[in-house]
Amino acid sequence: MMSLQNWGDALGSNSYNLAMEFAKQNRVLYVNRAPDRISQFKNFIKKGKKKSKSDWIGNPLINLYVLDTRTVMESINWLPSRPFQHFNFINGKRLSKEIKHATVKLGMRDLVLFIDNDFIRGLYLKDLISPAVFIYYIRDNLRTHHYFSKHGKQCEEQIAVKADLIVANSRFLAELLKPLNANSHDIGQGCDFDLFKDDEIDKPAEFPINQQPNIGYIGNIVSYRLDLSMLELICKKRKDWNWIFVGPEDTPFQKSILHHLPNVYFLGIKKETDLWKYIQHINVCINPQLKNGMTEGNYPRKIDEYLYMGKPVVATNTDFMTNFSNYVYLYNNMREFENCIEEALEERSDFNKICKRRKFAADHSWKNCTEKIYTLMQN
């Protein structure tokens, strides 16, 4: 398995949960993201050291191993198309050599190569590793992100053609690649419900002590996904609500006026195992996404987490979120956003709605996702 996220990253990831499910029936080698040369140089300047050898950690009792490679990828994203392709193939050869060495050492056979959205680093691995099956997993339309705007579309289209099977966490993303590969399927999204508990606990110390309603967001606080301009306006207008943000911020959010408003609270990064404690004391959970290429077909895993905790949810009315219209308050503009929050606050204690939210979210398990993958492989 390869992903853009490393094993042990602070925030949870789909690739982590899928790896844990795969490991129940298979041996899994999770390949951490190999650094590029510029990142390695910056790390060397900062820490005065660099990685000298590859290594892996693992627990054979759960069939899971994590490979940290010594491979250094050439920093090539800025190059024109032809030299980019040449050096990307060289990067792939270096990486595939270490992966093959690790699989041989672990005695792995009948390899299934599973690449999670890493369409640049993984582009040539099917050719170089020759797996029995190659699965490409798309869960974000990354080609629309500014970093991938130069080569992303070409690389993802090439890797889609090579894949034996494409799986996506939304219908929108599955349809995006279906013209390139008929074996492109929506497997839905999972949620690790073991992380979310019903135990009643005291309000976390960082929460405001006043009696105003708590409106909250939990996740990556990034300006290319979230509507920062709208949030600045609504937080200034509705000073009778506490606005709670839990997670890492990007630079635009760090510099925004939100940090100067007395009713806005940024609580920082929390352990994934502790997130339920914060959701429990939020009255209305929000996902105020921008409408763009990254979000239109995106399945935000936080929605299931909110719903499983029984919380009313207010979210942007994207193409994907229409699937949740019976369980989530959807809005199209700031006035509707405010009205939806008011309605959600009035109905937050409705026991029947709480039960319906929990039941709906509980169907979205990682076990169901992996079983769909196994069925598609057999077919």
PAKOL-896871 format. One record per residue (C-alpha): residue in three letters; x, y, z. Coordinates in nm, 4 decimals. Layout:
% residues N
   r     east    north       up
 ALA        X        Y        Z
...
//
This chain:
% residues 379
   r     east    north       up
 MET   0.0000   0.0000   0.0000
 MET   0.1133   0.3494  -0.0861
 SER  -0.0458   0.6767   0.0165
 LEU   0.0296   1.0472   0.0370
 GLN  -0.0067   1.0069   0.4137
 ASN   0.2485   0.8337   0.6316
 TRP   0.1666   0.5728   0.8902
 GLY   0.1264   0.7408   1.2259
 ASP   0.0317   1.0864   1.0964
 ALA  -0.1523   1.2897   1.3583
 LEU  -0.4856   1.2873   1.1756
 GLY  -0.6556   0.9686   1.0678
 SER  -0.6655   0.8630   0.7047
 ASN  -0.8599   0.6274   0.4827
 SER  -0.5422   0.4399   0.3909
 TYR  -0.4704   0.3669   0.7590
 ASN  -0.8186   0.2245   0.8170
 LEU  -0.8134   0.0207   0.4962
 ALA  -0.4705  -0.1199   0.5835
 MET  -0.6001  -0.2370   0.9202
 GLU  -0.8955  -0.4082   0.7516
 PHE  -0.6796  -0.5665   0.4805
 ALA  -0.4464  -0.7014   0.7502
 LYS  -0.7277  -0.9132   0.8933
 GLN  -0.7042  -1.1422   0.5884
 ASN  -0.3693  -1.0545   0.4263
 ARG  -0.0180  -0.9479   0.5069
 VAL   0.0200  -0.5753   0.4433
 LEU   0.3318  -0.3735   0.3661
 TYR   0.2506  -0.0046   0.4076
 VAL   0.5078   0.2100   0.2257
 ASN   0.5580   0.5495   0.3849
 ARG   0.5952   0.8463   0.1540
 ALA   0.9505   0.8761   0.0236
 PRO   1.0817   1.2328   0.0694
 ASP   1.1837   1.4473  -0.2242
 ARG   1.5306   1.5981  -0.2403
 ILE   1.4256   1.9517  -0.1494
 SER   1.2317   1.8294   0.1563
 GLN   1.5271   1.6156   0.2632
 PHE   1.7610   1.9128   0.2330
 LYS   1.5279   2.1293   0.4433
 ASN   1.5037   1.8504   0.6998
 PHE   1.8832   1.8203   0.7082
 ILE   1.9224   2.1945   0.7672
 LYS   1.6594   2.1859   1.0387
 LYS   1.7622   1.8675   1.2209
 GLY   2.1209   1.8134   1.1079
 LYS   2.0631   1.4562   0.9982
 LYS   1.9261   1.2472   0.7168
 LYS   1.7997   0.8945   0.6789
 SER   2.0779   0.6569   0.5825
 LYS   1.9027   0.3245   0.5501
 SER   1.5635   0.1752   0.4908
 ASP   1.3811   0.0042   0.7707
 TRP   1.0411  -0.1318   0.8593
 ILE   0.8452  -0.1786   1.1711
 GLY   0.5601  -0.4168   1.2135
 ASN   0.3611  -0.6556   1.4210
 PRO   0.3377  -1.0007   1.2594
 LEU   0.0448  -1.0784   1.4895
 ILE  -0.1701  -0.8348   1.2911
 ASN   0.0086  -0.8963   0.9588
 LEU   0.1065  -0.5319   0.9165
 TYR   0.4476  -0.3860   0.8335
 VAL   0.5462  -0.0249   0.7687
 LEU   0.8364   0.0467   0.5328
 ASP   1.0441   0.3622   0.5761
 THR   1.2562   0.3870   0.2631
 ARG   1.5943   0.5468   0.2072
 THR   1.4808   0.6413  -0.1415
 VAL   1.5048   1.0129  -0.2135
 MET   1.2788   1.1315  -0.4928
 GLU   1.4114   1.3962  -0.7259
 SER   1.2098   1.7178  -0.6916
 ILE   1.0553   1.7315  -1.0365
 ASN   0.7134   1.8936  -1.0141
 TRP   0.8439   2.2172  -1.1676
 LEU   0.9914   2.0483  -1.4775
 PRO   0.8386   2.0514  -1.8280
 SER   0.6494   1.7386  -1.9327
 ARG   0.9230   1.5372  -2.1070
 PRO   1.2007   1.5701  -1.8434
 PHE   0.9346   1.5282  -1.5733
 GLN   0.8365   1.1903  -1.7171
 HIS   1.2023   1.0839  -1.7462
 PHE   1.2913   1.1658  -1.3856
 ASN   0.9612   1.0339  -1.2543
 PHE   1.0479   0.6953  -1.4052
 ILE   1.3884   0.7104  -1.2327
 ASN   1.2107   0.7893  -0.9046
 GLY   0.9835   0.4908  -0.9619
 LYS   1.2781   0.2563  -1.0261
 ARG   1.4451   0.3591  -0.7004
 LEU   1.1275   0.3144  -0.5017
 SER   1.0281  -0.0151  -0.6629
 LYS   1.3708  -0.1625  -0.5856
 GLU   1.3212  -0.1077  -0.2127
 ILE   0.9622  -0.2304  -0.2185
 LYS   1.0618  -0.5509  -0.3992
 HIS   1.3482  -0.6054  -0.1554
 ALA   1.1095  -0.5717   0.1406
 THR   0.8469  -0.8062  -0.0073
 VAL   1.1114  -1.0701  -0.0771
 LYS   1.2524  -1.0383   0.2737
 LEU   0.9029  -1.0792   0.4176
 GLY   0.8287  -1.3735   0.1862
 MET   0.5322  -1.2025   0.0221
 ARG   0.3804  -1.3528  -0.2928
 ASP   0.0763  -1.2844  -0.5129
 LEU   0.1172  -0.9125  -0.4625
 VAL  -0.1730  -0.6704  -0.4770
 LEU  -0.0487  -0.3146  -0.5325
 PHE  -0.2850  -0.0591  -0.3741
 ILE  -0.2075   0.3082  -0.4428
 ASP  -0.4073   0.5720  -0.2573
 ASN  -0.4212   0.8912  -0.4696
 ASP  -0.0380   0.8966  -0.5091
 PHE  -0.0536   0.9105  -0.8885
 ILE   0.2900   1.0696  -0.9374
 ARG   0.5107   0.8464  -0.7199
 GLY   0.3050   0.5399  -0.8061
 LEU   0.2744   0.5963  -1.1811
 TYR   0.5292   0.3351  -1.2921
 LEU   0.5076   0.0855  -1.0051
 LYS   0.2777  -0.1565  -1.1863
 ASP   0.5341  -0.1844  -1.4677
 LEU   0.8279  -0.2155  -1.2281
 ILE   0.6813  -0.4474  -0.9618
 SER   0.4490  -0.6590  -1.1811
 PRO   0.1800  -0.7240  -0.9173
 ALA  -0.0933  -0.9820  -0.9647
 VAL  -0.3501  -0.7035  -0.9250
 PHE  -0.3119  -0.3258  -0.9277
 ILE  -0.5814  -0.1151  -0.7547
 TYR  -0.5915   0.2622  -0.7745
 TYR  -0.7898   0.4370  -0.5000
 ILE  -0.9189   0.7903  -0.5599
 ARG  -1.0693   0.9795  -0.2642
 ASP  -0.9829   1.3374  -0.3594
 ASN  -0.9822   1.5163  -0.6923
 LEU  -0.6203   1.6191  -0.6355
 ARG  -0.5595   1.7161  -0.9963
 THR  -0.7492   2.0384  -0.9183
 HIS  -0.5106   2.1283  -0.6331
 HIS  -0.2630   2.3992  -0.7345
 TYR   0.0408   2.1781  -0.6561
 PHE  -0.0743   1.9123  -0.9046
 SER  -0.2061   2.1503  -1.1700
 LYS   0.1020   2.1062  -1.3924
 HIS   0.1271   1.7261  -1.4169
 GLY  -0.1571   1.5850  -1.2054
 LYS  -0.4215   1.5367  -1.4744
 GLN  -0.1811   1.3585  -1.7101
 CYS  -0.0408   1.1320  -1.4364
 GLU  -0.3787   1.0369  -1.2940
 GLU  -0.5186   0.9581  -1.6378
 GLN  -0.2156   0.7388  -1.7139
 ILE  -0.2375   0.5518  -1.3851
 ALA  -0.6139   0.5055  -1.4302
 VAL  -0.5569   0.3321  -1.7631
 LYS  -0.2964   0.1015  -1.6072
 ALA  -0.5122  -0.0018  -1.3115
 ASP  -0.6858  -0.3406  -1.3060
 LEU  -0.9432  -0.1869  -1.0726
 ILE  -1.0280   0.1665  -0.9614
 VAL  -1.2144   0.2227  -0.6352
 ALA  -1.3459   0.5566  -0.5128
 ASN  -1.5190   0.6826  -0.2002
 SER  -1.7868   0.8663  -0.3982
 ARG  -1.9897   0.8238  -0.7150
 PHE  -1.8570   1.1557  -0.8459
 LEU  -1.4932   1.0402  -0.8285
 ALA  -1.5697   0.6951  -0.9692
 GLU  -1.7457   0.8549  -1.2678
 LEU  -1.4525   1.0943  -1.3149
 LEU  -1.2214   0.8054  -1.4121
 LYS  -1.4790   0.5710  -1.5662
 PRO  -1.4215   0.7016  -1.9242
 LEU  -1.0587   0.5897  -1.8866
 ASN  -1.1282   0.2588  -1.7143
 ALA  -1.4636   0.0774  -1.7093
 ASN  -1.3626  -0.0976  -1.3845
 SER  -1.4099   0.2187  -1.1787
 HIS  -1.6451   0.1749  -0.8822
 ASP  -1.7809   0.3634  -0.5836
 ILE  -1.7138   0.1654  -0.2639
 GLY  -1.8308   0.4339  -0.0253
 GLN  -1.6537   0.5477   0.2880
 GLY  -1.5867   0.3919   0.6226
 CYS  -1.5655   0.5269   0.9739
 ASP  -1.3791   0.3836   1.2722
 PHE  -1.6654   0.3858   1.5187
 ASP  -1.4533   0.2304   1.7935
 LEU  -1.3019   0.5778   1.8382
 PHE  -1.6364   0.7382   1.9271
 LYS  -1.7979   0.6731   2.2643
 ASP  -2.1246   0.7452   2.4434
 ASP  -1.9676   0.8079   2.7846
 GLU  -2.0719   1.1414   2.9269
 ILE  -1.7689   1.3453   3.0263
 ASP  -1.7026   1.6954   3.1504
 LYS  -1.6567   1.9683   2.8945
 PRO  -1.2901   1.9995   2.7837
 ALA  -1.1090   2.2784   2.9685
 GLU  -1.0443   2.4749   2.6466
 PHE  -1.4161   2.5232   2.5809
 PRO  -1.5759   2.8585   2.6672
 ILE  -1.7475   2.8660   3.0059
 ASN  -2.0452   3.0768   2.8920
 GLN  -2.3839   2.9246   2.8136
 GLN  -2.3923   3.0202   2.4452
 PRO  -2.4407   2.7417   2.1867
 ASN  -2.1201   2.5825   2.0574
 ILE  -2.0939   2.5622   1.6784
 GLY  -1.7969   2.3441   1.5847
 TYR  -1.5723   2.2112   1.3099
 ILE  -1.3201   1.9290   1.3528
 GLY  -1.0590   1.8496   1.0879
 ASN  -0.7983   2.0181   0.8699
 ILE  -0.8623   2.3921   0.8779
 VAL  -0.7477   2.4833   0.5267
 SER  -0.8509   2.7711   0.3034
 TYR  -0.8649   2.5704  -0.0197
 ARG  -1.1446   2.3572   0.1287
 LEU  -1.3240   2.5846   0.3767
 ASP  -1.5070   2.9113   0.3090
 LEU  -1.2893   3.1459   0.5140
 SER  -1.4581   3.4657   0.3911
 MET  -1.8025   3.3438   0.4915
 LEU  -1.6771   3.2242   0.8294
 GLU  -1.5260   3.5652   0.9027
 LEU  -1.8580   3.7336   0.8254
 ILE  -2.0835   3.4940   1.0152
 CYS  -1.8578   3.4775   1.3225
 LYS  -1.8578   3.8579   1.3434
 LYS  -2.2345   3.8699   1.2989
 ARG  -2.3339   3.5874   1.5366
 LYS  -2.1466   3.6813   1.8502
 ASP  -2.4183   3.5002   2.0470
 TRP  -2.2685   3.1691   1.9281
 ASN  -1.9324   3.0192   2.0241
 TRP  -1.7371   2.9027   1.7196
 ILE  -1.5073   2.6076   1.7956
 PHE  -1.2335   2.4884   1.5559
 VAL  -1.0297   2.1747   1.6312
 GLY  -0.7396   2.0807   1.4025
 PRO  -0.4318   2.2188   1.2260
 GLU  -0.4624   2.5537   1.0461
 ASP  -0.3031   2.6697   0.7240
 THR  -0.1488   3.0177   0.6923
 PRO  -0.4604   3.2064   0.5692
 PHE  -0.6585   3.0851   0.8693
 GLN  -0.3731   3.1653   1.1077
 LYS  -0.3676   3.5228   0.9743
 SER  -0.7452   3.5685   0.9568
 ILE  -0.9510   3.8048   1.1716
 LEU  -1.1093   3.4999   1.3317
 HIS  -0.8205   3.4923   1.5778
 HIS  -0.9201   3.8381   1.7020
 LEU  -1.2869   3.7641   1.7645
 PRO  -1.3790   3.6906   2.1282
 ASN  -1.6358   3.4241   2.0354
 VAL  -1.3985   3.2156   1.8155
 TYR  -1.1823   2.9422   1.9697
 PHE  -0.9033   2.7534   1.7925
 LEU  -0.8183   2.4528   2.0079
 GLY  -0.5342   2.3074   1.7990
 ILE  -0.4572   1.9473   1.7045
 LYS  -0.6008   1.6720   1.9217
 LYS  -0.5429   1.2976   1.9310
 GLU  -0.7810   1.1057   1.7076
 THR  -0.8853   0.8995   2.0091
 ASP  -0.9944   1.2193   2.1887
 LEU  -1.2021   1.3825   1.9144
 TRP  -1.5283   1.2359   2.0428
 LYS  -1.4819   1.4319   2.3663
 TYR  -1.4937   1.7561   2.1695
 ILE  -1.7783   1.6542   1.9389
 GLN  -1.9841   1.5574   2.2439
 HIS  -1.9888   1.9169   2.3685
 ILE  -2.0582   2.0782   2.0305
 ASN  -2.4249   2.1608   1.9770
 VAL  -2.4127   2.1861   1.5971
 CYS  -2.1298   2.0423   1.3842
 ILE  -2.0448   2.2204   1.0592
 ASN  -1.8584   2.1534   0.7363
 PRO  -1.8511   2.4937   0.5592
 GLN  -1.6762   2.3844   0.2400
 LEU  -1.6019   2.5967  -0.0608
 LYS  -1.7471   2.4652  -0.3849
 ASN  -1.4517   2.3755  -0.6052
 GLY  -1.2928   2.0806  -0.7835
 MET  -1.1510   1.9432  -0.4583
 THR  -1.4784   1.9424  -0.2667
 GLU  -1.7622   1.8882  -0.5166
 GLY  -1.7315   1.5091  -0.5191
 ASN  -1.5437   1.4711  -0.1913
 TYR  -1.6729   1.2431   0.0874
 PRO  -1.5806   1.4210   0.4136
 ARG  -1.5244   1.1455   0.6675
 LYS  -1.6041   1.3905   0.9479
 ILE  -1.9726   1.3854   0.8460
 ASP  -2.0103   1.0219   0.9540
 GLU  -1.8209   1.0980   1.2739
 TYR  -2.0558   1.3858   1.3555
 LEU  -2.3656   1.1803   1.2733
 TYR  -2.2504   0.8750   1.4681
 MET  -2.2275   1.0997   1.7744
 GLY  -2.5898   1.1955   1.7053
 LYS  -2.5083   1.5571   1.6283
 PRO  -2.7034   1.7821   1.3909
 VAL  -2.4808   1.8717   1.0952
 VAL  -2.4855   2.1784   0.8701
 ALA  -2.2854   2.1408   0.5471
 THR  -2.2372   2.2959   0.2054
 ASN  -2.4753   2.1617  -0.0580
 THR  -2.2194   1.9910  -0.2847
 ASP  -2.2871   1.7217  -0.5446
 PHE  -2.1803   1.4518  -0.3002
 MET  -2.3589   1.5854   0.0074
 THR  -2.6989   1.5469  -0.1602
 ASN  -2.6632   1.1786  -0.0614
 PHE  -2.6952   1.2954   0.3010
 SER  -2.9874   1.5326   0.2479
 ASN  -3.2219   1.3333   0.4756
 TYR  -2.9784   1.3526   0.7675
 VAL  -2.7860   1.6797   0.7209
 TYR  -2.8924   2.0451   0.6882
 LEU  -2.7583   2.1637   0.3511
 TYR  -2.7066   2.5275   0.2540
 ASN  -2.6098   2.7266  -0.0569
 ASN  -2.5203   3.0693   0.0854
 MET  -2.4479   3.2496   0.4102
 ARG  -2.8117   3.3309   0.4859
 GLU  -2.9076   2.9648   0.4481
 PHE  -2.6034   2.8646   0.6568
 GLU  -2.7234   3.0830   0.9440
 ASN  -3.0842   2.9633   0.9105
 CYS  -2.9760   2.5969   0.9040
 ILE  -2.7758   2.6405   1.2240
 GLU  -3.0762   2.8023   1.3945
 GLU  -3.3005   2.5153   1.2836
 ALA  -3.0423   2.2570   1.3930
 LEU  -3.0169   2.4194   1.7369
 GLU  -3.3936   2.3974   1.7815
 GLU  -3.3979   2.0279   1.6892
 ARG  -3.0726   1.9192   1.8514
 SER  -3.2495   1.7232   2.1279
 ASP  -3.4941   1.5409   1.8987
 PHE  -3.4383   1.1797   2.0067
 ASN  -3.5784   1.0241   1.6866
 LYS  -3.3474   1.2334   1.4686
 ILE  -3.0491   1.1473   1.6864
 CYS  -3.1228   0.7754   1.6450
 LYS  -3.1684   0.8081   1.2671
 ARG  -2.8352   0.9885   1.2326
 ARG  -2.6516   0.7240   1.4313
 LYS  -2.8116   0.4350   1.2433
 PHE  -2.7358   0.5923   0.9041
 ALA  -2.3691   0.6535   0.9900
 ALA  -2.3236   0.3052   1.1399
 ASP  -2.3776   0.1486   0.7956
 HIS  -2.0610   0.3192   0.6684
 SER  -1.8004   0.0803   0.8040
 TRP  -1.4510   0.0012   0.6773
 LYS  -1.5464  -0.3669   0.6805
 ASN  -1.8166  -0.2960   0.4227
 CYS  -1.5680  -0.1028   0.2078
 THR  -1.3081  -0.3799   0.2038
 GLU  -1.5701  -0.6459   0.1318
 LYS  -1.6746  -0.4462  -0.1733
 ILE  -1.3106  -0.4346  -0.2856
 TYR  -1.2715  -0.8114  -0.2438
 THR  -1.5899  -0.8724  -0.4438
 LEU  -1.4745  -0.6425  -0.7237
 MET  -1.1356  -0.8207  -0.7337
 GLN  -1.3040  -1.1605  -0.7636
 ASN  -1.5244  -1.0333  -1.0426
//
